[in-house]
């Protein structure tokens, strides 16, 4: 049986900078994280793929605890 959903951890991220004048790959990463406008927040599962996306656009987002 799969792991219990109540025990899974989540990460909340907020976009703090605009993706204008950035490579299209970074803009696509923001969309993949569920962010596309300033000050939007998104809650995501804490897994290696999400952490890699956060690392890729760390200069555009902020992790909210």
DAHUJO-V102158 format. One record per residue. PSI is psi in degrees with one decimal (999 if undefined). Layout:
PSI  PSI
//
This chain:
149.3  161.5  151.3  132.8  -27.4  -22.6  -10.5  142.2  153.8  155.0  133.4  126.7  150.4  136.3  128.4  -5.3  155.3  144.2  6.7  143.7  25.7  158.2  149.3  -27.5  -37.5  -38.2  -42.1  -34.9  -41.1  -42.8  -38.8  -29.7  -4.3  20.0  138.8  -4.1  156.1  144.1  12.0  147.9  154.5  135.7  124.8  156.6  146.4  95.8  167.1  -35.4  -40.5  -40.3  -36.1  -39.8  -39.2  -41.8  -32.6  -32.9  33.2  -26.9  -8.9  -11.7  169.5  135.8  123.8  127.2  999
//
